[in-house]
Amino acid sequence: MRIDLHCEGVEGGPGLQDYVLRRMRHAIGRFGSHIKWARVKLADVNEASGGADKRCVVQLRLRNLPDVVFAITQIEVRAAVDEAANRVSRVLAQRLRRHQGAGHDVPARLGALPA
C-alpha cells in the first residue's frame, strides 16, 4: 500500500517525513489489506483566531468501501499527525466492523475488532 505525503509550508525539522510515514503505517497496520492507497497532506494554515496552525488532512482509498477523508488542526505539526493517526485506527475499525455487521466478509486474520 502506498502512502503519499505532501507538505505545504510546514517545517517540522529533520525526520518529519519519516515520522509521518511511520505513524500512519502503524495506524493502518492490520487494516492495510483493505486500503488501496493513503494520502497525507500537511499544511500551515492561518485560522480566524489569528494563530498559525498546522493541518493534517488524511484521505484513504478503501477497497469496496467509501473513502475516508478528514482533517485535524493543531498548533504543532506532530500533534496534528498523532491525532490523525489515532483517528485513522478508530475510523478503520468502525468502518470494517459495520461492513462485517452488514453481512460482508472481512478476513478472519483481523480477528475481533476493538469496541
Secondary structure, 3 states (H helix, E strand, C coil): CEEEEEEECCCCCCCHHHHHHHHHHHHHHHHHHHEEEEEEEEEEEECCCCCEEEEEEEEEEECCCCCEEEEEEECCHHHHHHHHHHHHHHHHHHHHHHHHHCCCCCCHHHCCCCC
